Amino acid sequence: MNTRGAPIPVERLEILWYVIAAAGLVLGLRLAQMQLVQSAEWRLAAERNRSQMIHQNAPRGRIYDRHGTAVATNAPAFSLIFLPGKDRRRSDLKPLAEELARQLSRDPAELLESLEQAVREESAIRIAENLPTQTFFRLSELKTLYPGVDLIKEARRYYPFGRFASHLIGYMGKMSQREWRERKPKGYRVDSRTGRLGLEKIFEDELRGRDGGLRMEVDAQGRLKRKLEEIPWEAGSNIHLTIDAAVQKAADEGLRATATGRGAAVAIDPRNGDLLAMSSQPDFDPNAFLSTDPDEVKSTVVDLSEFNNAIAGAYPPGSTFKPIVGLAALSEGRATVEDSVFCPGYYELGGRTFLCWEHKGHKRVSWLMGLAQSCDVYFYTMGLRTGGAAIERYARAFGLGQKTNLPAFKGEKSGHLFGPDTRKKSGRNWWYDGDTLNLAIGQGELTVTPLQMAIAIAAFANRGSVWRPRYTQKIVYADGRPEYSPKSERLGLVPAKESAWDAVQRGLEVVISSGTGGGAKIAGLIVAGKTGTAQNPHGEDHAWFVVYAAKPGEPASIAIAVLVENGGHGGSTAAPVARRMIFAHFGMQDPAAPLPPPVKKPLPVTPLPVLPHGALR
C-alpha cells in the first residue's frame, strides 16, 4: 500500500524486483570478475601498495680485443636509492634533498626534483652511483634518519685502460627525457645509462643485459621490511674486436708524446682489412662519465672532443700521395724506373716557378731516389707525363674521395678527390697543367682522412686489394644464439701491372732503408713506407707517415697511417709513432723505448665494506 492506504500495483512491484535483481546480477558479475578474472591484477596492485621494486643493473656485455683482453668490462659498485612512501609531501623531501646535497656536493634543487619525480612515478630511483667507500659509510647513517633511503650493490661499466681507443669504443651516459620515452617500452628506466658514442652505441642492443632486482616489502614511510622476491639479472652479449690492444696502446701513447699531442693513427691488416688500431688525439677517459663527482662529469662533457681525427679529419696528403702518382705513371707506361730528371730545386711552367722542398735541389734522380728523397721536381715531371685524369682515376681506385660507411664511424668524411673529372662534375670545365703539378705532390684541393690513407697503404702492401675495414671479430650472444662473425669485404682492386707494383714496393722500401723514412727502420723486418708534409694555411704544416711491415718471406701483416697535426716533417714526427706500433704488433722490444719501472710489491687488498644491517646486497 502507498501512503494513502491504496494498494501498489503488481506491475510496479514486478518492475522493482526486476531492478533489484538486475543490480544484484551486475554486482555479482563484477564480484566474480574481480575474484576470478582480475584476481592476479588486483593481487599485483595490492602488492604494489606494500612493496617496491629495486632494480639492479645487469652486467653489460664485455668488449674484448682480438687476443681476449677486456677493454670494456664491469665492476661492482654501490648506489644510493630512494624509495618513495605514501603521502610524501614536498616539505618532507626538502630536508632530505638538502642533506643529500651536502653529502654528495650536489645541487639541492636538482636532487629535490629527482625525489619529487620518484614520488610522482611511484618507483625507486638512483640518486647517486659508484659511491666511494668513505661516502658509502657516511650515507649509511641516513637510513635511520630519512625513510626511503637505502644502498644497493650492483654492476657498473668500467674501462680498465681508461683513455684507450675512446673514440672507437665510446662511453656510457644518461638519456634525455625524449629518448627515455622512446626506450621505455623496451624496459629502460628513467635512470638507465646507454651507449652514447662508438661501439657502445652501435652495439647497445647486444651489450645491454636484462636487469634484475629485488621486490621488497615496505611500510607506509618507505622503510624496507623484508625481501619478497629476487629477480636474477641476465648479462649482455660479448663483443670481440679485431683491435690489437698492444698496437692501440702504442698508437695512443705515441700520439700523446708528440709536440702537439693532436692527430690520428690507423692500423689495418692488409691481408683482410681487420682494423688493428684507431687512435684520435685528443681523446678522453670514458670512466669520467661514470664518476660520482658531478664537477668531473661536467668538465668532461665540456672538454669532450667527439671529433674523431682518424675518420673526420680531412687533410692534404702531401708526399704520401706520390706512390699513387708513381704507380699510375709506371703502370700506364708514361715513365720507367730508369727515366731520370734533373732537379735544380724548382720547376718552371708558364712563367710560374714551382719549388721543390729541397731548395738546393736533388740534382739528377730516377725513380728510386726520386721517391726515397721525395723530390718534388721528379713528381712534377712524372705528373705532367701521366696527366691529371689518369692520376685521379688511380686515386679513386684506392678509395680516396669515398666513405667506408661503417656504422661505428660516426661523422666520417669522404675527403675531396681532386682531378679533371671531379672538377667537371662540380660545374667547372677547366683543368690546367698547374693543377696537375699540385696534384702530383698531394696538394691543391685534394684532401684525405687518415683512415683512407691506411686503406691505401694496405693496398700497396697486398698489391691492389682495397678492403673495407672490419672491426668486429665476433659477437658471442648471451642467449645461446650462434656466434656472429662478419666476413671481410673487398671494396675493389687497383688495376696495375705487376712490374709497376714491383717498382713501387721496392721504392717504398728504399724510402725506409736510405730515404726520408729512416726513422722507421727496424732490423729483422721488411718495412716500406712514405713520409709526407702537408701544407697548412692555418699554421705549422701537418706531418704524415704511411708504412707497412712484414717478416721476411711473409706477406705484410700491418699497414699504418699516422697524421700529427702541426707536426712539421713526417719523418721526424709521425714515423716514430708508427715505429712504436710496428714493434707492438710483432711483439718486439723497441730499443729506443725507456725501460719499464721496477716491479713493486702489491699492496694488501682492501675487502669490500660490510653492508650495514638492513642494507641490500
C-alpha positions as CSV (number, residue, x, y, z in Angstrom):
1,M,0.0,0.0,0.0
2,N,1.1,3.6,-0.6
3,T,1.0,6.4,2.0
4,R,-2.7,7.0,1.4
5,G,-3.5,3.3,2.0
6,A,-4.1,2.5,-1.6
7,P,-2.5,-0.9,-2.8
8,I,0.6,-0.7,-5.0
9,P,0.0,-2.1,-8.5
10,V,1.5,-5.5,-9.1
11,E,3.2,-4.3,-12.3
12,R,5.2,-1.7,-10.3
13,L,6.3,-4.3,-7.7
14,E,7.5,-6.6,-10.5
15,I,9.5,-3.8,-12.1
16,L,11.1,-3.0,-8.7
17,W,12.1,-6.7,-8.2
18,Y,13.5,-6.7,-11.7
19,V,15.6,-3.7,-11.0
20,I,16.8,-5.2,-7.7
21,A,17.6,-8.5,-9.4
22,A,19.5,-6.7,-12.3
23,A,21.5,-4.7,-9.8
24,G,22.3,-7.9,-7.9
25,L,23.3,-9.6,-11.1
26,V,25.6,-6.7,-12.1
27,L,27.2,-6.7,-8.6
28,G,27.6,-10.5,-8.7
29,L,29.2,-10.4,-12.1
30,R,31.6,-7.7,-11.1
31,L,32.5,-9.6,-7.9
32,A,33.1,-12.7,-10.0
33,Q,35.2,-10.7,-12.4
34,M,37.3,-9.3,-9.6
35,Q,37.6,-12.7,-7.8
36,L,38.2,-14.9,-10.8
37,V,39.2,-12.9,-13.9
38,Q,41.1,-10.0,-12.4
39,S,42.4,-11.6,-9.2
40,A,46.0,-11.6,-10.4
41,E,45.8,-7.9,-11.4
42,W,44.3,-6.9,-8.1
43,R,46.7,-9.0,-6.2
44,L,49.6,-7.2,-8.0
45,A,48.0,-3.8,-7.3
46,A,47.8,-4.8,-3.6
47,E,51.3,-6.0,-3.6
48,R,52.5,-2.7,-5.2
49,N,50.8,-0.9,-2.3
50,R,53.1,-2.7,0.1
51,S,56.2,-3.3,-2.0
52,Q,58.8,-1.6,-4.1
53,M,60.9,-3.0,-6.9
54,I,64.6,-2.1,-6.5
55,H,66.2,-2.6,-9.9
56,Q,69.8,-3.8,-10.1
57,N,71.8,-3.1,-13.3
58,A,72.7,-6.2,-15.2
59,P,76.4,-6.6,-16.1
60,R,76.8,-5.1,-19.6
61,G,78.4,-7.3,-22.2
62,R,82.2,-7.1,-22.3
63,I,84.3,-5.8,-25.2
64,Y,87.5,-7.7,-25.9
65,D,90.4,-7.1,-28.2
66,R,91.5,-9.8,-30.8
67,H,93.6,-11.6,-28.1
68,G,90.9,-11.7,-25.5
69,T,91.9,-8.7,-23.4
70,A,88.9,-7.0,-21.9
71,V,88.9,-3.3,-22.9
72,A,85.4,-2.6,-21.5
73,T,84.1,-4.7,-18.6
74,N,82.1,-4.2,-15.4
75,A,83.0,-3.6,-11.7
76,P,80.9,-3.8,-8.5
77,A,79.7,-0.5,-7.2
78,F,77.4,1.0,-4.5
79,S,74.4,3.1,-5.5
80,L,72.2,5.3,-3.3
81,I,68.5,4.8,-4.0
82,F,65.3,6.4,-2.8
83,L,62.0,4.5,-2.3
84,P,59.0,6.9,-2.2
85,G,56.5,6.2,0.5
86,K,52.8,7.1,0.6
87,D,51.6,10.6,1.1
88,R,55.0,12.2,0.7
89,R,54.9,16.0,0.8
90,R,57.4,18.5,-0.7
91,S,58.1,19.7,2.9
92,D,59.2,16.2,3.8
93,L,61.5,15.8,0.8
94,K,63.2,19.2,1.1
95,P,65.3,18.4,4.2
96,L,66.4,15.1,2.6
97,A,67.4,16.9,-0.6
98,E,69.4,19.4,1.4
99,E,71.2,16.7,3.4
100,L,72.0,14.7,0.3
101,A,73.3,17.8,-1.4
102,R,75.7,18.3,1.5
103,Q,76.9,14.8,1.5
104,L,77.2,14.4,-2.3
105,S,78.2,18.0,-3.2
106,R,75.2,18.3,-5.5
107,D,72.6,21.0,-6.3
108,P,69.8,20.6,-3.7
109,A,67.2,21.9,-6.2
110,E,68.2,19.2,-8.7
111,L,68.0,16.5,-6.0
112,L,64.6,17.7,-4.9
113,E,63.3,17.5,-8.4
114,S,64.6,13.9,-8.7
115,L,62.9,13.0,-5.4
116,E,59.6,14.5,-6.4
117,Q,59.8,12.6,-9.7
118,A,60.2,9.4,-7.8
119,V,57.1,10.2,-5.8
120,R,55.1,11.0,-8.9
121,E,56.3,7.8,-10.7
122,E,55.8,5.8,-7.5
123,S,59.1,3.9,-8.2
124,A,62.5,3.8,-6.8
125,I,65.3,5.9,-8.3
126,R,69.0,6.1,-8.1
127,I,70.3,9.3,-6.6
128,A,74.0,8.5,-6.9
129,E,76.1,5.8,-8.4
130,N,79.6,4.4,-8.0
131,L,80.0,5.7,-4.4
132,P,83.4,5.6,-2.8
133,T,83.8,3.6,0.4
134,Q,84.0,6.7,2.6
135,T,80.8,8.1,1.1
136,F,79.1,4.8,1.5
137,F,79.7,4.7,5.2
138,R,78.5,8.3,5.7
139,L,75.3,7.8,3.7
140,S,74.5,4.5,5.5
141,E,73.8,6.6,8.6
142,L,71.0,8.5,6.7
143,K,68.9,5.2,6.6
144,T,67.9,5.7,10.2
145,L,67.1,9.4,9.8
146,Y,65.3,9.5,6.4
147,P,62.8,6.8,5.5
148,G,63.2,5.5,1.9
149,V,66.9,6.0,1.6
150,D,68.9,2.8,1.0
151,L,72.1,1.5,-0.6
152,I,72.5,-1.4,-3.1
153,K,75.4,-3.2,-4.7
154,E,75.3,-3.7,-8.5
155,A,77.4,-3.8,-11.7
156,R,78.7,-0.6,-13.4
157,R,80.6,-0.1,-16.6
158,Y,84.4,0.0,-16.2
159,Y,87.1,0.7,-18.8
160,P,90.3,-0.8,-17.4
161,F,92.7,1.1,-19.7
162,G,91.0,4.5,-19.4
163,R,91.9,6.6,-22.4
164,F,92.1,3.7,-24.8
165,A,90.6,3.8,-28.2
166,S,88.0,6.1,-26.7
167,H,86.6,7.4,-29.9
168,L,86.1,3.9,-31.2
169,I,84.8,2.2,-28.1
170,G,82.7,5.2,-26.9
171,Y,81.2,5.8,-23.5
172,M,78.0,5.4,-21.4
173,G,75.7,8.3,-20.4
174,K,72.2,9.2,-19.3
175,M,69.3,9.5,-21.7
176,S,67.2,12.6,-22.4
177,Q,63.6,12.6,-21.4
178,R,62.6,12.2,-25.0
179,E,64.9,9.3,-25.6
180,W,63.7,7.6,-22.4
181,R,60.1,7.8,-23.5
182,E,61.1,6.1,-26.8
183,R,63.1,3.4,-25.0
184,K,60.7,2.8,-22.1
185,P,58.7,0.1,-23.9
186,K,62.0,-1.9,-24.2
187,G,62.4,-2.0,-20.4
188,Y,64.6,1.1,-20.0
189,R,64.2,3.1,-16.8
190,V,64.5,6.8,-16.4
191,D,67.9,6.5,-14.8
192,S,69.2,3.8,-17.2
193,R,72.5,4.5,-19.0
194,T,73.0,3.8,-22.6
195,G,75.9,3.9,-25.1
196,R,76.4,7.4,-26.3
197,L,79.2,7.1,-28.8
198,G,81.1,4.5,-30.8
199,L,80.8,0.8,-30.3
200,E,78.9,1.3,-27.0
201,K,76.2,3.0,-29.0
202,I,76.3,0.8,-32.1
203,F,76.0,-2.4,-30.1
204,E,73.6,-1.1,-27.5
205,D,71.0,-3.9,-28.1
206,E,73.7,-6.6,-28.0
207,L,75.7,-5.3,-25.0
208,R,72.7,-4.4,-22.8
209,G,71.7,-7.2,-20.4
210,R,68.3,-7.7,-18.7
211,D,68.2,-6.0,-15.3
212,G,67.3,-7.9,-12.2
213,G,66.1,-6.7,-8.9
214,L,64.6,-7.2,-5.5
215,R,61.0,-6.8,-4.7
216,M,61.0,-5.5,-1.1
217,E,58.1,-5.1,1.4
218,V,58.0,-1.5,2.6
219,D,55.9,0.3,5.2
220,A,54.0,3.5,4.6
221,Q,57.1,5.6,5.0
222,G,59.1,3.7,2.5
223,R,61.2,1.7,5.0
224,L,62.4,-1.7,3.8
225,K,60.9,-4.6,5.8
226,R,61.8,-7.8,4.1
227,K,62.6,-9.3,0.7
228,L,59.6,-10.7,-1.1
229,E,61.2,-11.8,-4.4
230,E,64.6,-11.8,-6.1
231,I,64.7,-11.5,-9.9
232,P,68.0,-12.6,-11.3
233,W,69.7,-10.4,-14.0
234,E,71.0,-11.6,-17.3
235,A,74.3,-10.4,-18.6
236,G,74.6,-8.8,-22.1
237,S,76.4,-10.3,-25.1
238,N,80.1,-10.0,-25.5
239,I,81.8,-8.3,-28.5
240,H,85.2,-9.4,-29.7
241,L,87.0,-6.8,-31.8
242,T,89.8,-7.0,-34.4
243,I,91.7,-4.3,-32.4
244,D,95.1,-5.3,-31.0
245,A,95.3,-3.8,-27.6
246,A,99.1,-3.6,-27.7
247,V,99.1,-1.7,-31.1
248,Q,96.3,0.6,-29.9
249,K,98.2,1.4,-26.7
250,A,101.3,2.2,-28.8
251,A,99.3,4.5,-31.1
252,D,97.6,6.3,-28.2
253,E,100.8,6.9,-26.3
254,G,102.9,7.7,-29.4
255,L,100.5,10.5,-30.5
256,R,100.3,11.9,-27.0
257,A,104.1,12.1,-26.8
258,T,104.3,14.3,-29.9
259,A,104.9,18.0,-29.6
260,T,101.3,18.9,-30.3
261,G,99.5,15.8,-29.0
262,R,97.0,16.1,-31.8
263,G,96.4,13.8,-34.7
264,A,95.4,10.3,-35.6
265,A,96.8,6.8,-36.2
266,V,95.1,3.9,-38.0
267,A,96.5,0.4,-38.4
268,I,95.0,-2.2,-40.8
269,D,95.8,-5.8,-41.6
270,P,96.5,-5.7,-45.4
271,R,95.5,-9.4,-45.7
272,N,91.9,-9.0,-44.8
273,G,91.1,-5.4,-43.7
274,D,91.0,-6.1,-40.0
275,L,91.2,-2.8,-38.0
276,L,94.2,-3.2,-35.6
277,A,94.1,0.3,-34.1
278,M,92.4,3.6,-34.4
279,S,93.6,6.4,-32.3
280,S,92.4,10.0,-32.3
281,Q,94.0,12.7,-30.1
282,P,93.0,14.4,-28.0
283,D,90.9,11.6,-26.5
284,F,89.0,11.2,-23.2
285,D,88.6,8.7,-20.4
286,P,85.1,7.2,-20.6
287,N,85.3,6.3,-16.9
288,A,84.9,10.1,-16.2
289,F,81.3,9.9,-17.3
290,L,80.6,7.4,-14.5
291,S,82.3,9.5,-11.8
292,T,80.5,10.3,-8.6
293,D,81.9,13.8,-8.8
294,P,79.4,15.9,-10.8
295,D,82.1,18.6,-11.5
296,E,84.3,16.0,-13.1
297,V,81.4,14.8,-15.3
298,K,80.5,18.3,-16.3
299,S,84.1,19.2,-17.1
300,T,84.5,16.0,-19.2
301,V,81.4,16.9,-21.2
302,V,82.6,20.4,-21.7
303,D,86.1,19.3,-22.8
304,L,84.9,16.2,-24.7
305,S,86.2,16.0,-28.2
306,E,83.8,13.7,-30.1
307,F,85.6,14.8,-33.3
308,N,87.5,11.7,-34.5
309,N,90.5,12.9,-36.4
310,A,91.0,9.4,-37.9
311,I,87.8,9.5,-39.9
312,A,86.6,13.1,-39.8
313,G,89.8,15.0,-40.2
314,A,90.4,15.8,-43.9
315,Y,93.9,16.9,-44.7
316,P,96.1,17.3,-47.9
317,P,98.1,14.0,-48.1
318,G,101.3,15.8,-49.2
319,S,104.0,13.4,-50.4
320,T,102.2,10.3,-49.1
321,F,100.3,10.7,-52.4
322,K,103.4,10.3,-54.5
323,P,103.3,6.4,-54.6
324,I,99.9,6.6,-56.3
325,V,101.3,9.1,-58.8
326,G,104.3,6.8,-59.4
327,L,102.1,3.7,-59.8
328,A,99.9,5.5,-62.4
329,A,103.0,6.7,-64.3
330,L,104.7,3.3,-64.3
331,S,101.6,1.2,-65.0
332,E,100.3,3.5,-67.8
333,G,103.7,3.4,-69.5
334,R,104.3,7.1,-69.1
335,A,107.6,6.5,-67.3
336,T,110.2,3.8,-66.5
337,V,112.3,3.2,-63.4
338,E,115.4,4.3,-65.4
339,D,114.0,7.6,-66.5
340,S,115.9,10.4,-64.8
341,V,115.1,14.0,-64.0
342,F,117.4,16.8,-63.1
343,C,116.2,18.8,-60.0
344,P,117.7,22.3,-59.6
345,G,115.3,22.9,-56.7
346,Y,112.5,24.4,-58.7
347,Y,110.3,23.7,-61.8
348,E,109.2,26.5,-64.2
349,L,105.9,26.3,-66.0
350,G,104.1,29.1,-67.9
351,G,106.0,31.8,-66.2
352,R,105.4,30.4,-62.8
353,T,108.0,28.7,-60.5
354,F,107.1,25.6,-58.5
355,L,109.6,24.9,-55.8
356,C,111.0,21.6,-54.6
357,W,111.0,21.2,-50.8
358,E,114.8,20.8,-51.1
359,H,115.7,24.3,-52.3
360,K,119.3,23.3,-53.2
361,G,117.9,20.6,-55.5
362,H,118.3,16.9,-55.6
363,K,120.4,17.0,-58.9
364,R,119.8,14.0,-61.2
365,V,117.4,11.4,-59.8
366,S,115.5,8.4,-61.2
367,W,112.5,6.5,-59.7
368,L,114.1,5.0,-56.6
369,M,115.9,8.1,-55.5
370,G,113.0,10.3,-56.6
371,L,110.7,8.5,-54.2
372,A,113.3,7.9,-51.5
373,Q,114.2,11.6,-51.4
374,S,110.6,12.7,-52.1
375,C,111.8,15.0,-54.9
376,D,109.0,17.4,-55.9
377,V,110.6,18.2,-59.3
378,Y,110.7,14.5,-60.2
379,F,107.0,14.1,-59.5
380,Y,106.1,17.4,-61.2
381,T,107.7,15.9,-64.3
382,M,106.0,12.5,-63.9
383,G,102.7,14.1,-63.1
384,L,102.7,16.0,-66.4
385,R,103.7,12.9,-68.3
386,T,100.9,10.9,-66.7
387,G,98.1,13.5,-66.8
388,G,95.6,14.6,-64.2
389,A,92.9,12.3,-65.4
390,A,94.9,9.1,-65.0
391,I,96.2,10.2,-61.6
392,E,92.6,10.9,-60.5
393,R,91.5,7.5,-61.8
394,Y,94.1,5.6,-59.8
395,A,93.4,7.7,-56.7
396,R,89.7,6.8,-56.9
397,A,90.6,3.1,-57.3
398,F,92.5,3.3,-53.9
399,G,89.3,4.5,-52.3
400,L,90.1,8.2,-52.0
401,G,87.1,10.6,-52.1
402,Q,84.8,7.8,-50.7
403,K,83.4,6.9,-47.3
404,T,83.6,3.4,-45.9
405,N,80.1,3.9,-44.4
406,L,80.7,1.8,-41.4
407,P,78.1,2.4,-38.6
408,A,80.7,2.9,-35.8
409,F,82.4,5.7,-37.9
410,K,80.0,8.5,-37.0
411,G,81.0,11.7,-38.7
412,E,83.2,10.0,-41.3
413,K,84.2,12.3,-44.1
414,S,84.8,11.4,-47.7
415,G,87.6,13.9,-48.2
416,H,87.9,15.6,-51.6
417,L,89.2,13.9,-54.7
418,F,91.0,16.4,-56.9
419,G,91.2,15.9,-60.7
420,P,89.7,16.9,-64.1
421,D,86.7,14.6,-63.7
422,T,85.8,15.8,-60.2
423,R,86.2,19.4,-61.2
424,K,84.0,18.9,-64.3
425,K,81.2,17.3,-62.1
426,S,81.3,20.4,-59.9
427,G,80.5,22.6,-63.0
428,R,84.0,23.9,-63.6
429,N,85.1,22.8,-67.0
430,W,88.7,23.7,-66.8
431,W,92.0,22.0,-65.8
432,Y,95.4,23.4,-66.1
433,D,98.9,22.0,-66.0
434,G,99.5,23.9,-62.8
435,D,96.7,21.9,-61.2
436,T,98.4,18.7,-62.3
437,L,101.6,19.8,-60.6
438,N,99.8,20.4,-57.4
439,L,98.0,17.1,-57.6
440,A,101.3,15.3,-58.4
441,I,102.7,16.2,-54.9
442,G,99.4,15.7,-53.0
443,Q,98.5,19.4,-52.6
444,G,95.8,21.6,-54.1
445,E,92.2,20.7,-53.5
446,L,93.0,17.1,-52.6
447,T,92.1,16.1,-49.1
448,V,92.1,12.6,-47.4
449,T,91.4,11.1,-44.0
450,P,94.0,9.0,-42.0
451,L,91.6,6.0,-42.4
452,Q,91.7,6.4,-46.2
453,M,95.5,6.6,-46.3
454,A,95.7,3.4,-44.1
455,I,93.5,1.6,-46.6
456,A,95.6,2.9,-49.5
457,I,99.0,1.9,-48.0
458,A,97.4,-1.5,-47.2
459,A,96.5,-1.8,-50.9
460,F,100.2,-1.1,-51.7
461,A,101.2,-3.9,-49.3
462,N,98.9,-6.5,-50.9
463,R,99.2,-5.3,-54.5
464,G,95.8,-3.8,-55.1
465,S,93.1,-5.2,-52.8
466,V,91.1,-2.3,-51.2
467,W,89.4,-3.7,-48.1
468,R,86.5,-2.3,-46.1
469,P,87.8,-2.0,-42.5
470,R,86.4,-4.7,-40.3
471,Y,86.3,-4.0,-36.5
472,T,84.1,-6.9,-35.2
473,Q,85.8,-10.3,-35.0
474,K,82.7,-12.0,-33.5
475,I,79.7,-11.5,-31.3
476,V,79.1,-14.1,-28.6
477,Y,75.4,-13.9,-27.7
478,A,74.3,-14.4,-24.1
479,D,71.1,-16.1,-25.1
480,G,72.8,-19.0,-26.8
481,R,72.4,-18.0,-30.4
482,P,75.2,-19.0,-32.7
483,E,78.2,-16.6,-32.8
484,Y,78.1,-14.0,-35.5
485,S,81.4,-13.3,-37.4
486,P,81.2,-10.7,-40.2
487,K,83.2,-11.6,-43.2
488,S,85.9,-9.5,-44.7
489,E,84.7,-7.4,-47.7
490,R,86.9,-6.3,-50.6
491,L,85.7,-3.0,-52.0
492,G,87.8,-3.0,-55.1
493,L,91.0,-3.9,-56.9
494,V,93.5,-1.4,-58.2
495,P,94.3,-2.3,-61.8
496,A,98.1,-2.0,-62.3
497,K,100.9,-4.0,-63.9
498,E,103.0,-6.4,-61.9
499,S,106.1,-4.5,-62.9
500,A,104.6,-1.3,-61.5
501,W,103.8,-3.0,-58.2
502,D,107.3,-4.3,-58.0
503,A,108.8,-0.9,-58.7
504,V,106.6,1.0,-56.2
505,Q,107.1,-1.6,-53.4
506,R,110.8,-1.5,-53.9
507,G,110.8,2.3,-53.9
508,L,108.8,2.3,-50.6
509,E,111.4,0.0,-49.0
510,V,114.2,2.3,-50.2
511,V,112.4,5.3,-48.5
512,I,112.9,3.5,-45.2
513,S,116.4,2.0,-45.8
514,S,118.1,5.1,-47.2
515,G,115.5,7.9,-47.6
516,T,113.3,10.2,-45.6
517,G,111.7,7.4,-43.6
518,G,114.9,6.1,-42.0
519,G,113.4,6.7,-38.5
520,A,111.1,3.6,-39.0
521,K,113.9,1.2,-40.0
522,I,113.6,-2.0,-37.9
523,A,116.2,-4.8,-38.0
524,G,114.8,-8.2,-38.9
525,L,111.6,-6.8,-40.6
526,I,110.8,-5.6,-44.1
527,V,109.5,-2.1,-43.7
528,A,108.2,0.1,-46.6
529,G,106.6,3.5,-46.3
530,K,106.5,7.1,-47.3
531,T,106.8,10.4,-45.4
532,G,104.8,13.5,-46.1
533,T,104.4,17.1,-45.1
534,A,101.0,18.7,-45.8
535,Q,100.9,22.4,-46.3
536,N,98.6,24.1,-43.8
537,P,97.4,27.7,-44.4
538,H,96.3,28.0,-40.8
539,G,99.6,27.3,-39.1
540,E,102.5,24.8,-39.0
541,D,102.4,22.0,-41.6
542,H,100.9,18.6,-40.8
543,A,103.2,15.6,-40.6
544,W,102.3,12.3,-42.4
545,F,103.7,8.8,-42.4
546,V,102.3,5.7,-44.1
547,V,104.0,2.4,-43.8
548,Y,103.6,-1.4,-43.9
549,A,105.7,-4.1,-42.4
550,A,106.3,-7.8,-42.7
551,K,108.5,-10.6,-41.5
552,P,110.9,-11.8,-44.3
553,G,109.2,-14.3,-46.5
554,E,105.7,-13.5,-45.2
555,P,103.0,-11.1,-46.5
556,A,102.7,-7.8,-44.7
557,S,100.5,-8.1,-41.7
558,I,100.2,-4.4,-40.7
559,A,99.7,-1.2,-42.6
560,I,99.7,2.2,-40.8
561,A,98.8,5.8,-41.4
562,V,99.9,8.4,-38.9
563,L,98.9,12.1,-39.0
564,V,100.3,14.6,-36.5
565,E,98.6,18.0,-36.7
566,N,101.0,20.8,-37.0
567,G,103.8,18.3,-36.6
568,G,106.0,19.5,-39.4
569,H,108.0,16.8,-41.1
570,G,106.6,13.3,-41.2
571,G,110.0,11.6,-40.9
572,S,110.8,13.1,-37.6
573,T,107.3,13.4,-36.0
574,A,104.9,10.8,-37.4
575,A,107.4,8.0,-38.2
576,P,108.3,7.4,-34.6
577,V,104.6,6.8,-33.7
578,A,104.3,4.2,-36.5
579,R,107.6,2.6,-35.3
580,R,106.2,2.0,-31.8
581,M,103.1,0.5,-33.4
582,I,105.1,-1.9,-35.5
583,F,107.2,-3.1,-32.5
584,A,104.0,-3.7,-30.6
585,H,102.4,-5.6,-33.4
586,F,105.3,-8.0,-33.8
587,G,105.8,-8.3,-30.0
588,M,109.3,-6.8,-30.2
589,Q,111.1,-4.6,-27.7
590,D,111.8,-1.1,-29.0
591,P,115.4,-0.4,-28.1
592,A,114.6,3.3,-28.1
593,A,111.9,2.9,-25.5
594,P,112.6,3.6,-21.8
595,L,112.9,0.6,-19.6
596,P,109.8,-0.3,-17.5
597,P,109.9,0.8,-13.9
598,P,110.8,-1.8,-11.3
599,V,108.0,-4.1,-10.1
600,K,106.7,-3.0,-6.8
601,K,105.3,-5.4,-4.2
602,P,101.5,-5.5,-4.4
603,L,99.6,-3.6,-1.8
604,P,97.3,-5.6,0.5
605,V,93.8,-5.9,-0.9
606,T,91.2,-4.0,1.0
607,P,88.0,-6.0,1.3
608,L,84.7,-4.5,0.3
609,P,82.9,-2.9,3.2
610,V,80.3,-4.9,5.0
611,L,76.8,-3.5,4.4
612,P,75.0,-2.1,7.4
613,H,72.2,-4.1,8.9
614,G,69.1,-3.9,6.6
615,A,71.1,-2.8,3.5
616,L,70.7,-4.8,0.3
617,R,73.5,-7.0,-1.0
